[in-house]
Amino acid sequence: MHAIILLGAPGAGKGTVAEDLKQQVGIVHVSTGDMLREAIRAGRPVGLEAKAYMDKGELVPDNVIIRMVQERLEAGKPEDRFMFDGFPRNVRQAELLDDLMPKCGGRITHVFMLEVPREIVIRRISNRRVCRQCGAVYNLIGSMRPKVEGKCDVCGGEVYQRADDNEVTVANRLDVFHRETAPLVEYYQAKGVFVRVDARDRRETELQILQQLGLSSQ
Ligand code: AMP
């Protein structure tokens, strides 16, 4: 199975784009953040371990993440095209993924860096809301508002603000992104799979990615 990676600061739109492309072209969206939030909701030990880090905006230890990703890859089908959102987050995770991919008979075909100015990222995050039940993402400003306030359009679940979407934690998450994740640019440039994408507009972002993948949306 092959893999595509979406890199970008929190609020760059990785989750939204991956969900749209899942609908449009059938990629398999793998978000380590969603997996961790689901583990917390279900009260699993891995969730309890991760929560303290997430609440502070710190990275969850690499061994926890890589175990989770490995299980997800092993559950995949050979024809799957995975789109990782929020993983890898640092060079160590990227190296571990490089070890895992050949074992799954695949490789990383594209790494997209979704670039958005800092002030837009902060505005997006402070207005972001998420469905507690199915993880659908909304924004209180613009076209992504829930149709009924506080309720998910998809499943009717409660729409809430993520605990780590507060001002203090967001500032730390942005620092962590620049310190830990930004070095992946060079890492993937060296491998010849890196593509920068202007991600200010959702549709434009998706078109750029589809074009790079040699696909078109329906
Ligand atoms: P996200 O939903 O991608 O914004 O992730 C939310 C939080 O989950 C992050 O701030 C981290 O605490 C944790 N997290 C998600 N993915 C990873 C990862 N690949 N490595 C370490 N921590 C992660």
Boltz pocket constraint, residues with backbone or C-beta under 6 A from the ligand:
constraints:
  - pocket:
      binder: B
      contacts: [[A, 10], [A, 32], [A, 33], [A, 34], [A, 36], [A, 50], [A, 53], [A, 54], [A, 55], [A, 57], [A, 58], [A, 59], [A, 60], [A, 61], [A, 65], [A, 85], [A, 86], [A, 87], [A, 88], [A, 89], [A, 93], [A, 164], [A, 173]]
      max_distance: 6.0
